[in-house]
Amino acid sequence: MSLQFDEGTYTVTKRSESIRLLAKEFALLYFLYQNKERAFTRSQLLDRVWPLEYPVERTVDDHIYRLRKKLSHWDEVHLDTVRGYGYRLAIRMNKAVLPSNPSTLDEETRDVVHELFRKYHLFGQGKSLLTLVNQQDALGIQIDPFYQQYIHFIMGDLKWLITTDEVLFEERFYWLLIFVHVLIEPAETLALYEKVLRSSALSADRLRELRILNIIEVYAEVGQYQRAKTQLLETHRVIQTDNLVNFKLPVALSELYVELWGGSGERVEEQMEILRAGLKDAPYLREIGRFQIMEGFWLLRQGRFLEAEPRIDDGLDVLKMTLNAPLYIISAHQVLLFMVHQRVQGRLLTKYQQVYAEIAKEFGVPVYGQQIVDKVRSFLSTFPPASDLPLM
């Protein structure tokens, strides 16, 4: 099924039925139709449909709302909201013509699959995620296109992330930014993250995540302990205000990481007890793996190297099992950073240098790492500097 657009009359036609639109409604629908199945943020849509004007993001929402009303009886045309990102247009089969698996068109089934995908991700069940994605036809389900793309990030598919033309670079930028953490020195990572926070390169949700979570551990790695602690106070406030329940354990782990780098032994022990209690109620594999590694860090800090080694190994094994490549690679890299910080030398340092090298090679870091750094910096350079804007 295709649509025909008449720019002279702002009319869109499906088969023999036509609908007259306002000028900007027409321009917005035409742009989304030309880029079917691609998601765009409100800012991106403003840049493309209102390039010489200065509307607010609410303008996009209003136009989407009106288009949905006008196109509501065209069952094949869907203006989808992409959670936490923006909008996309999809053309789907009319429900009157049933596919081999009718469940793929059932809204309730889609909601269940979406929740199942979210739960598998939350619990760190990477193999379960892959099964959903790879067995969609057999299971009679349809994975949201956003998650079809997201799985490339989780699996550490650096080649796809840096070379694909299926998805706009703007949509891949945040994922690539996460990998940058292991590709350059912590001080360079911090400078890059701060530049991003002062730009409009990310959606509001992504900016929030970078500000309240990702940057905290980098502060610790460059020795800015007090700055990390200050940001953690802000982070807890945002979690409470925005009801970000799923952020609590990852943030608690970041807080432990900060204490391991610059806090007292008493503060470390207190935070470890908080996490032990939290993990009993929420035994998520990703968080368990990271916690085991940080238990190893605590033992390293006390000079108990023989005890630290199996804890770190166990943690890396658990993260490998989750198939969460970004967390696996970053954690292996943080092992090296912490050992250098603690002046660990000899066999143990050599071992984990080799461990990281093997993990990095497995995911193509030596091949694609520099390309990622160059592309991220090049993309960010297209945004005007805004040094007068605060980071928080």
SEMARVO-579418 format. One line per 3 residues: number of its first residue (from 1); for each residue x, y, z negated of N, C-alpha, C. Coordinates in steps of 0.001 Angstrom, whole numbers. Atoms other than C-alpha are relative to their C-alpha. Layout:
N
NUM) X Y Z X Y Z X Y Z; ...
***
This chain:
392
1) 851 -1185 0 0 0 0 886 1233 0; -787 -1218 -91 1382 3404 993 -914 1209 -54; 726 -1269 35 334 7023 591 500 888 1128
4) -387 -981 -1017 329 9711 3263 -184 1405 -596; 8 -1347 569 1116 13315 2346 -80 1040 1114; 149 -1110 -952 -39 16386 4287 401 1289 -714
7) -512 -1188 684 2052 19365 3209 -788 1253 356; 748 -1185 -399 -138 21792 5105 -1247 226 -828; 1258 -126 754 -3263 21050 3096 126 -495 -1437
10) -231 571 1340 -1700 19560 -79 -944 -1179 -244; 896 1155 80 -3678 16387 627 812 -1285 -16; -606 1329 28 -2668 12852 -275 -1079 -1005 362
13) 980 942 -533 -4362 9950 1471 434 -1428 -259; -193 1436 150 -4685 6278 585 -1017 -694 887; 859 614 -1009 -6048 4292 3502 -914 1082 601
16) 891 -996 -614 -9163 6321 4443 -499 1031 -1003; 481 -906 1048 -9609 8214 1168 1046 1068 -298; -926 -1111 227 -8053 11651 598 -365 769 -1262
19) 187 -829 1184 -7567 13831 -2460 770 1297 208; -639 -1313 -122 -6805 17554 -2369 625 367 -1348; -739 -341 1213 -4184 18681 -4907 414 1462 22
22) -628 -1316 71 -2789 21980 -6113 1452 -131 457; -1324 26 -624 609 22947 -4710 1033 -753 -842; -1001 635 840 2732 21879 -7671 -368 -1442 -353
25) 418 1388 183 659 18756 -8282 462 -829 1197; -406 672 -1229 1330 17830 -4664 1513 -221 17; -1465 97 -22 5061 18568 -4960 502 -1032 -1005
28) -409 952 1033 5376 16555 -8186 -300 -1433 426; 371 1342 -428 3496 13543 -6825 863 -452 1181; -814 336 -1176 5427 13657 -3543 1416 -385 -418
31) -1356 323 470 8784 13703 -5356 30 -1361 -686; 27 1281 706 7832 10811 -7636 -249 -1156 964; 283 1043 -985 6479 8846 -4665 1252 -332 810
34) -1244 235 -728 9751 9296 -2800 1020 -774 -841; -939 671 918 11517 7878 -5870 -743 -1011 -872; 828 962 731 9097 5101 -6822 842 -891 -912
37) -589 880 1012 9969 3048 -9916 1210 609 -713; -1091 -680 705 12649 5555 -10974 -579 936 -1051; 472 -865 1085 12153 7278 -14296 770 1318 1
40) -618 -1325 66 12844 11008 -14672 -386 668 -1310; 322 -786 1188 13080 13180 -17747 -801 1234 433; 742 -1221 -315 10926 16280 -17955 942 1063 571
43) -963 -995 -499 14034 18424 -17442 365 -270 1449; -327 338 -1382 14924 16541 -14268 -1139 361 944; 1148 -340 -838 11403 16999 -12917 -159 1513 149
46) 48 -1462 -92 11481 20704 -13743 1027 503 1011; -1060 -424 -919 14775 21059 -11835 -368 -263 1454; 270 397 -1376 13405 19311 -8755 -1305 567 555
49) 1304 -479 -470 9813 20537 -8580 -187 1496 -246; 75 -1430 317 10195 23996 -10165 1405 611 -11; -1420 -378 40 13807 24832 -9142 274 1484 -214
52) -242 -1445 95 13448 28622 -9000 -919 661 -1017; 915 -536 996 10999 29013 -11857 506 -361 -1386; -438 223 1362 11282 28894 -15634 -1137 -513 -880
55) 1072 547 829 8449 26719 -16915 568 -795 -1172; -421 812 1139 8578 24740 -20157 -334 -1456 303; 209 1421 -246 8572 20943 -20449 -1475 -375 -53
58) 1431 269 83 4889 21062 -21360 -670 119 1364; 537 -154 -1352 4275 22127 -17759 -69 -1346 702; -24 1325 -620 5287 18655 -16590 -1121 -860 -567
61) 1048 802 637 2986 16983 -19122 -1385 379 521; 1309 -474 -467 43 19129 -17995 -276 -471 1426; 185 421 -1388 600 18324 -14316 -185 -1510 105
64) 180 1455 15 963 14597 -15035 -1421 -346 -447; 1352 244 525 -2279 14711 -17020 -1049 241 1099; 978 -323 -1037 -4162 16383 -14147 85 -998 1168
67) -150 979 -1081 -2705 14013 -11554 -622 -1332 -375; 593 1269 430 -3735 11001 -13593 -1523 41 123; 1452 -118 -102 -7312 12285 -13727 -440 -62 1459
70) 402 -52 -1401 -7439 12963 -10005 237 -1325 719; -328 1264 -657 -5879 9606 -9101 -544 -1208 -763; 404 1059 924 -7657 7568 -11786 -711 -1161 684
73) 738 1089 -651 -9813 5568 -9346 851 -714 1048; -923 738 -868 -6790 4505 -7266 782 -964 -888; -557 950 961 -5932 1382 -9220 1469 -329 248
76) -1384 387 -309 -2649 780 -7407 1028 1041 -415; -931 -1102 285 -1129 4162 -8293 69 225 -1507; -183 -142 1445 323 4424 -11786 1070 1058 -296
79) -964 -977 517 1994 7451 -13371 333 -434 -1424; -358 613 1282 3767 5668 -16208 800 955 -877; -843 -674 986 5136 7232 -19363 1079 -970 -452
82) -1122 821 457 8591 5824 -20161 349 463 -1400; -147 -377 1400 8868 5823 -23930 1364 639 -276; -1230 -666 393 11431 8284 -25233 804 558 1144
85) -784 -481 -1143 12437 9345 -21715 -779 983 854; 720 -907 -888 9927 10760 -19256 -1099 -725 761; 1078 549 -818 7762 9622 -16341 564 -677 1259
88) -315 588 -1308 7830 7462 -13220 -1305 -377 689; 1152 430 -781 5442 6515 -10440 233 -1425 478; -82 1383 -463 4723 2875 -9630 -1223 -318 845
91) 1086 504 -826 2624 1276 -6908 -121 -1481 -288; 181 1400 380 1179 -2015 -8117 -1195 -600 748; 1051 720 -704 -1062 -4650 -6571 -1367 260 -623
94) 1366 -156 480 -4786 -4074 -6827 -431 -1242 -765; 414 1136 820 -6251 -6259 -9564 -1020 -891 718; 955 832 -731 -8856 -7470 -7074 698 -1123 755
97) -786 1023 -669 -6075 -9425 -5366 943 -591 -1033; -734 555 1116 -4757 -11689 -8083 1299 -654 464; -1250 674 -311 -1099 -12795 -8018 -43 -1434 -518
100) -60 1379 466 7 -16358 -8786 -94 -78 -1509; 101 -69 1459 264 -15325 -12458 -834 1213 -378; 847 -1149 350 -2718 -13096 -13352 432 695 -1281
103) -411 -598 1273 -1172 -12522 -16777 927 1187 195; -904 -1126 -226 1336 -10128 -15185 -744 1317 103; 804 -1215 -119 -1522 -7658 -14670 -786 317 -1262
106) 779 -168 1221 -2998 -8047 -18133 707 963 -953; -614 -1019 846 -2360 -4972 -20288 375 -548 -1374; -289 563 1318 -2543 -6935 -23524 1265 -859 36
109) -1206 820 -154 79 -9400 -22256 1226 879 101; -1139 -922 -136 2322 -6500 -21263 397 578 -1352; -300 -548 1323 2036 -5014 -24735 692 -1039 -880
112) -608 1074 793 2872 -8372 -26319 1452 -224 439; -1357 210 -523 5904 -8816 -24044 920 1146 -416; -789 -1159 418 7084 -5289 -24799 407 -122 -1467
115) -297 145 1421 6846 -5957 -28546 977 -1152 -241; -903 1138 140 8574 -9333 -28159 1417 396 399; -1305 -471 -438 11413 -7706 -26226 637 875 -1084
118) -510 -887 1048 11745 -5060 -28928 457 -802 -1219; -357 821 1155 11795 -7695 -31675 1281 -793 250; -1213 752 -319 14399 -9838 -29929 1223 911 -69
121) -1108 -954 60 16577 -6746 -29540 312 365 -1445; -176 -366 1398 16032 -5800 -33173 737 -1091 -769; -622 1114 704 17026 -9267 -34402 1342 -411 602
124) -1273 345 -613 20025 -9404 -32066 -21 -1324 738; 123 1271 -698 18710 -12400 -30116 214 203 1501; -334 -284 -1385 20527 -11783 -26858 -459 -1063 975
127) 426 1078 -893 19788 -15205 -25372 -1507 38 238; 1447 -108 -158 16092 -14683 -25992 -364 1120 973; 227 -1105 -930 16231 -11336 -24182 249 -455 1433
130) -335 467 -1342 17922 -12960 -21201 -1051 -963 536; 1032 945 -427 15329 -15726 -21117 -1233 745 499; 1155 -784 -442 12528 -13150 -20913 235 617 1370
133) -293 -693 -1257 14225 -11262 -18098 125 -979 1159; -292 932 -1094 15335 -14293 -16074 -1142 -948 326; 1088 962 -211 12139 -16340 -16445 -1359 698 95
136) 1251 -748 -58 9510 -13697 -15748 -1076 -720 813; 985 675 -843 7828 -15625 -12931 -552 -1238 -684; 429 1240 637 7738 -18903 -14841 -898 272 -1207
139) 768 -327 1198 6382 -17228 -17974 -1257 817 308; 1171 -803 -364 3854 -15119 -16073 -3 1355 -679; -113 -1297 666 5146 -11846 -17520 714 973 922
142) -684 -1037 -758 6493 -8571 -16219 705 931 -980; -792 -840 883 9312 -6745 -17979 -29 1433 501; -20 -1425 -339 9133 -2950 -18053 1292 320 751
145) -1200 -337 -762 11553 -1531 -15426 1108 624 -851; -1024 -573 867 13310 429 -18185 855 -1097 -628; -743 1087 623 14252 -2822 -19908 777 -818 1017
148) -757 662 -1057 15290 -4352 -16603 1359 678 176; -1258 -754 -104 17907 -1595 -16484 807 -118 -1294; -652 12 1306 18664 -1656 -20212 795 -1288 -227
151) -678 1273 199 19663 -5322 -20069 1416 43 564; -1358 -142 -547 22667 -4334 -17923 931 626 -1036; -788 -639 1059 23864 -2117 -20779 313 -997 -1114
154) -179 948 1097 23338 -4762 -23473 978 -1109 386; -879 1079 -445 25151 -7386 -21377 1398 481 369; -1326 -527 -311 28097 -5065 -20794 340 -83 1472
157) -205 74 -1448 27639 -5048 -17024 555 1341 484; -617 -1287 -329 30091 -2211 -16474 -12 276 1495; 1 -192 -1453 30246 -2775 -12731 -1332 593 458
160) 1316 -519 -378 26490 -2243 -12374 -175 1419 -517; 207 -1305 608 26480 727 -14750 740 1112 726; -808 -1047 -630 29180 2574 -12815 -212 74 1514
163) 78 0 -1461 28360 1562 -9219 -1415 -49 563; 1334 206 -565 24597 941 -8890 -594 1275 586; 786 -1125 -522 22438 3160 -6743 -1492 -243 -231
166) 1396 290 325 19226 1593 -8104 -573 1025 -978; 427 -902 1063 19094 4103 -10948 860 1255 51; -742 -1260 2 20090 7766 -11078 1068 -1 -1093
169) -1089 -38 971 23354 8493 -12870 -462 612 -1319; 510 -620 1224 21472 10693 -15337 -603 -1032 -955; 632 1028 823 19623 7598 -16538 1020 -973 -585
172) -1051 901 492 22887 5658 -17015 1011 723 -880; -1039 -799 644 24880 8489 -18555 165 -342 -1481; -97 273 1441 24032 7771 -22199 635 -1352 -261
175) -573 1334 189 24872 4085 -21874 1504 18 252; -1435 -99 -292 28219 4893 -20279 723 774 -1100; -587 -810 1065 28862 7480 -22989 332 -862 -1222
178) -248 894 1129 28610 4725 -25636 1287 -788 216; -1209 771 -290 31334 2697 -23908 1266 851 -56; -1166 -886 30 33618 5738 -23776 730 -88 -1341
181) -575 100 1349 34194 5227 -27524 1235 -895 -38; -1142 925 24 36601 2362 -26753 1010 297 1097; -837 -243 -1171 38182 3897 -23665 998 1128 -188
184) -901 -1111 258 39839 7016 -25086 234 118 -1499; -319 -168 1413 41330 8149 -28395 -1182 622 -756; 1125 -548 772 38888 9005 -31217 -129 1518 84
187) 70 -1465 -71 39815 12712 -31083 -606 452 1329; 568 -332 -1310 38987 12781 -27363 -1486 -351 40; 1409 391 64 35737 10912 -27994 -812 1047 -742
190) 703 -1007 787 34760 13437 -30647 -222 1274 812; 130 -1216 -812 35449 16380 -28337 -1054 -181 1098; 963 273 -1059 33409 14728 -25579 -1426 -47 -553
193) 1327 77 605 30468 13922 -27867 -509 1382 -395; 416 -1349 399 30429 17468 -29204 -386 834 1211; 346 -714 -1225 30398 18813 -25673 -1374 -429 498
196) 1312 502 -403 27426 16587 -24863 -1091 599 -877; 999 -529 930 25593 17777 -27979 -307 1469 270; 222 -1415 -317 25993 21372 -26784 -531 195 1412
199) 470 -94 -1382 24672 20572 -23315 -1441 -492 92; 1341 551 -252 21387 19517 -21755 107 -1284 814; -258 1196 -803 22860 16323 -20322 -861 -1189 -397
202) 800 1116 486 20639 14043 -22413 -1403 462 -379; 1341 -290 493 16974 13848 -23319 65 289 -1495; 21 -356 1421 15963 15045 -26770 209 -1218 -890
205) -143 1211 809 15697 11483 -28123 1435 -515 20; -1390 460 -110 19144 10544 -26811 955 926 -755; -829 -951 741 20681 13714 -28198 -103 -243 -1502
208) 200 273 1423 19166 12951 -31574 776 -1242 -426; -697 1240 346 20575 9420 -31550 1510 205 -44; -1439 -281 -10 24037 10664 -30619 399 797 -1236
211) -308 -900 1109 23920 13329 -33342 -116 -677 -1359; 237 541 1340 22531 11291 -36223 613 -1381 -216; -544 1343 160 24255 7972 -35530 1378 -172 641
214) -1233 371 -699 26956 7544 -32872 1211 822 -401; -1149 -870 254 29125 10522 -33752 560 -165 -1407; -421 73 1402 29326 9733 -37486 1263 -823 -162
217) -1166 861 152 31825 6888 -37172 1227 611 658; -1134 -681 -635 33984 8980 -34853 578 1050 -942; -493 -941 1015 34185 11665 -37542 948 -716 -967
220) -843 755 937 35570 9000 -39899 1333 -361 639; -1218 460 -676 38095 7757 -37338 1006 1109 222; -946 -1123 -163 39586 11237 -36886 339 643 -1341
223) -351 -489 1329 39816 11771 -40658 -878 1109 -533; 902 -1067 460 36881 14198 -41010 -1065 -601 -922; 870 689 938 35387 12447 -44024 -1151 890 -477
226) 1043 -884 519 33487 15438 -45442 -1014 366 1079; 919 -317 -1090 32035 16293 -42063 -947 -1179 257; 833 1187 -158 30800 12715 -41729 -1052 -73 -1100
229) 934 48 1124 29222 12897 -45184 -1104 1049 169; 988 -1055 -226 27504 16183 -44332 -1009 -421 1067; 898 451 -1061 26104 14703 -41124 -914 -1118 -493
232) 829 1074 538 24854 11666 -43033 -1192 553 -789; 1115 -634 702 22760 13947 -45242 -1076 441 984; 932 -425 -1043 21186 15428 -42127 -678 -1215 637
235) 535 1208 -617 20742 11942 -40674 -1123 -604 -835; 1033 546 875 18793 10688 -43689 -1264 866 17; 1154 -887 -69 16567 13756 -43495 -788 -245 1280
238) 664 230 -1279 15807 13130 -39802 -716 -1350 -5; 625 1322 69 15103 9446 -40437 -1314 75 -773; 1206 -148 816 12599 10414 -43119 -1069 803 739
241) 951 -883 -678 10998 13210 -41110 -622 -659 1222; 468 591 -1255 10748 11282 -37829 -415 -1466 -147; 405 1388 290 9985 7927 -39501 744 -1007 871
244) -844 886 -808 12892 6171 -37780 414 -1212 -834; -221 1133 897 12577 2948 -39764 1145 -889 484; -1006 915 -529 14806 905 -37449 1411 571 -33
247) -1321 -610 98 17672 3347 -37914 644 -240 -1367; -504 15 1376 18034 2667 -41634 1215 -896 -175; -1134 906 166 20321 -374 -41483 1218 438 812
250) -1171 -491 -732 22559 914 -38657 649 1215 -661; -559 -1177 676 22947 4215 -40525 686 -403 -1297; -643 477 1226 23705 2381 -43785 1359 -618 308
253) -1290 560 -401 26465 502 -41953 993 1103 373; -876 -1137 -312 27845 3769 -40571 482 684 -1278; -373 -604 1280 27800 5132 -44119 1091 -824 -693
256) -1043 865 566 29811 2121 -45318 1309 189 753; -1189 -200 -829 32242 2610 -42418 715 1291 -403; -580 -1280 428 32768 6228 -43470 699 -143 -1344
259) -599 182 1330 33425 5214 -47096 1274 -836 81; -1195 832 -163 35911 2567 -45972 1183 819 505; -1064 -836 -548 37880 5211 -44089 455 1080 -983
262) -422 -1143 811 37828 7994 -46640 -573 78 -1393; 636 -74 1305 35771 7190 -49730 729 -788 -1072; -591 729 1123 36612 5792 -53143 -458 -1451 16
265) 389 1395 104 36499 2093 -53966 -1375 -162 -606; 1308 63 645 33490 2728 -56166 -1109 284 1002; 1001 -339 -1012 31595 4350 -53281 -161 -1151 998
268) 67 1138 -919 32472 1418 -51007 -852 -1115 -596; 737 1085 663 31171 -1127 -53513 -1495 317 -98; 1406 -390 102 27941 829 -54032 -716 -186 1340
271) 625 106 -1316 27255 977 -50313 -119 -1459 440; 69 1418 -357 28042 -2713 -49866 -1168 -687 -711; 1132 583 727 25490 -3608 -52536 -1321 404 632
274) 1214 -467 -683 22859 -1495 -50789 -253 -833 1255; 142 757 -1246 23524 -3352 -47544 -311 -1465 -260; 299 1403 317 23517 -6803 -49135 -1487 -161 -307
277) 1424 47 321 20066 -6076 -50524 -848 201 1250; 763 -274 -1213 18845 -4670 -47218 13 -1150 979; -109 1099 -947 20095 -7603 -45183 -753 -1247 -456
280) 831 1112 483 18246 -10059 -47415 -1428 136 525; 1362 -254 -464 14981 -8439 -46366 -89 78 1517; -10 -153 -1456 16011 -7926 -42735 1269 -645 557
283) -1218 710 -424 18491 -10591 -41601 278 135 1494; -249 -252 -1411 19332 -8985 -38258 1446 -380 330; -1328 532 -320 22287 -10667 -36544 1016 1105 274
286) -956 -1076 -303 23841 -7445 -35253 539 610 -1275; -414 -648 1238 23888 -5871 -38696 802 -956 -885; -762 981 764 25084 -9097 -40338 1427 -81 524
289) -1338 61 -592 28003 -9300 -37904 849 1203 -359; -751 -1221 337 29025 -5698 -38481 337 35 -1487; -258 -19 1440 28693 -6080 -42247 1145 -948 -350
292) -1090 933 267 30972 -9125 -42248 1348 607 394; -1245 -656 -411 33593 -7156 -40328 410 1047 -1030; -329 -1041 971 33367 -4319 -42834 384 -590 -1357
295) -508 707 1183 33715 -6784 -45697 1478 -308 190; -1407 227 -311 36956 -7712 -43972 822 1263 -139; -711 -1282 148 37941 -4039 -43839 274 306 -1474
298) -159 -262 1426 37380 -3734 -47587 1113 -868 -587; -1071 889 448 39619 -6743 -48185 1354 472 532; -1246 -557 -553 42255 -5251 -45877 464 1182 -838
301) -344 -1199 769 42137 -2017 -47820 585 -358 -1361; -524 462 1282 42853 -3996 -50991 1268 -839 159; -1207 786 -250 45766 -5788 -49336 -236 -1497 -4
304) 332 1433 53 43957 -9155 -49369 -172 -519 1436; 23 286 -1430 44884 -10009 -45779 -500 -1407 325; 407 1377 -273 44366 -13792 -45971 -1511 -176 -136
307) 1448 55 164 40785 -13279 -47165 -716 838 1058; 617 -901 -977 40100 -10463 -44703 -147 -654 1371; -24 555 -1353 40968 -12428 -41583 -1227 -852 324
310) 1186 805 -346 38163 -15078 -41737 -1301 804 -8; 1216 -816 2 35568 -12411 -42601 -124 777 1307; 22 -731 -1272 36520 -10332 -39565 -318 -954 1146
313) 266 986 -1055 36559 -13457 -37387 -1476 -408 17; 1411 377 74 33111 -14483 -38636 -886 1102 574; 797 -1114 -492 31726 -11021 -37926 42 127 1512
316) -125 -72 -1456 33074 -10966 -34375 -730 -1160 669; 707 1154 -565 31685 -14455 -33761 -1512 234 11; 1434 -277 60 28219 -13363 -34891 -388 1023 1071
319) 297 -1010 -1014 28333 -10276 -32652 74 -584 1403; -80 662 -1303 29428 -12426 -29730 -1262 -799 263; 1206 809 -125 26442 -14686 -30365 -1226 845 340
322) 1154 -857 -276 24024 -11730 -30195 -63 438 1457; -103 -453 -1391 25156 -10982 -26620 -211 1506 115; 63 -1466 -39 25224 -7285 -27529 1414 495 300
325) -1362 -305 -423 28300 -6359 -25512 532 1328 -538; -555 -1268 506 28605 -2668 -26518 449 -105 -1447; -343 122 1414 28567 -3499 -30229 1191 -936 -202
328) -1093 972 71 30912 -6461 -29723 1331 659 366; -1233 -652 -466 33482 -4420 -27782 425 1098 -972; -327 -1102 904 33278 -1374 -30064 515 -523 -1332
331) -429 551 1285 33595 -3504 -33217 1404 -568 80; -1358 529 -176 36676 -5297 -31867 1011 1137 71; -881 -1168 -89 38181 -1908 -31060 165 657 -1364
334) -84 -604 1326 37360 -591 -34532 880 -812 -950; -920 825 796 39231 -3528 -36065 1429 516 181; -1352 -510 -269 42376 -2222 -34380 196 1387 -607
337) -121 -1348 557 41700 1385 -35375 179 -45 -1513; -76 68 1458 41185 413 -39012 1330 -594 -451; -1295 588 358 44317 -1739 -39088 1121 1020 125
340) -998 -1069 -142 46386 1150 -37785 -149 995 -1141; 262 -918 1106 44731 3392 -40374 560 -538 -1317; -482 629 1228 45692 914 -43112 1452 -471 110
343) -1409 352 -244 49185 421 -41629 248 -1512 -61; -168 1447 -98 48632 -3285 -41097 892 -300 1195; -941 323 -1070 51465 -4742 -39030 186 -1515 83
346) -364 1408 -71 52903 -8087 -38002 -1030 -868 699; 818 1001 -663 50948 -11217 -37088 -1458 414 125; 1424 -325 0 47505 -9914 -38027 -323 1067 1047
349) 224 -1042 -992 47752 -6768 -35913 160 -558 1410; -225 606 -1320 49180 -8725 -32982 -1173 -875 414; 1138 875 -297 46334 -11236 -33232 -1196 801 498
352) 1211 -736 -373 43572 -8635 -33056 225 903 1210; -288 -660 -1268 45324 -6722 -30293 -305 -943 1161; 276 999 -1030 45111 -9935 -28291 -1498 -291 94
355) 1453 232 12 41498 -10526 -29358 -712 1097 776; 659 -1109 -698 40492 -7068 -28173 310 -32 1490; -381 44 -1415 42438 -7442 -24921 -823 -1038 755
358) 778 1058 -651 40588 -10679 -24136 -1469 412 149; 1385 -461 -77 37179 -9178 -24947 -139 1071 1074; 43 -1080 -987 37931 -6078 -22879 95 -551 1421
361) -149 597 -1330 39043 -8208 -19935 -1266 -720 423; 1229 737 -286 35898 -10357 -20170 -1077 910 579; 1059 -914 -444 33708 -7283 -19617 486 1010 1045
364) -486 -850 -1080 35900 -5588 -17025 470 1372 -415; -462 -1312 464 37182 -2726 -19183 1257 463 745; -1190 -467 -735 40626 -2662 -17484 -320 449 1424
367) 346 -326 -1394 38926 -2483 -14057 -842 1265 84; 987 -1074 -120 36112 -35 -14737 131 1097 -1053; -92 -950 1103 37191 1811 -17892 323 1416 426
370) -391 -1349 -406 38946 4741 -16274 -1046 638 905; 1069 -531 -848 36188 5098 -13680 -1139 558 -855; 1068 -455 888 33661 5400 -16500 356 1337 -627
373) -438 -1244 634 35665 8084 -18285 -39 1150 1008; -44 -1057 -1023 36180 10047 -15055 -1405 431 415; 1363 -331 -430 32515 9844 -14027 -762 748 -1096
376) 678 -666 1113 31265 10835 -17486 472 1449 -105; -539 -1360 96 33579 13856 -17615 -432 848 1198; 400 -741 -1194 32747 14836 -14039 -1469 414 -90
379) 1422 -311 136 29002 14640 -14691 -218 1096 -1030; 183 -981 1069 29300 16617 -17904 471 1381 429; -521 -1291 -456 31267 19334 -16113 -1007 774 829
382) 1015 -690 -803 28189 20126 -14027 -966 792 -864; 869 -737 916 26439 21459 -17129 756 1204 -545; -691 -1206 475 27268 25043 -18116 341 -112 -1473
385) -379 58 1414 29153 25403 -21416 -969 824 -843; 887 -720 921 27080 26464 -24395 620 -61 -1387; -784 119 1235 29678 26815 -27133 -639 722 -1182
388) 625 -747 1079 27448 29169 -29077 -1127 -789 -678; 1081 801 570 24884 26419 -29754 529 -858 -1144; -451 836 1106 25129 24556 -33077 -76 -1476 356
391) 24 1442 -223 25835 20806 -33188 -1150 -653 -721; 1068 623 797 23117 20142 -35751 -1188 954 -67
***
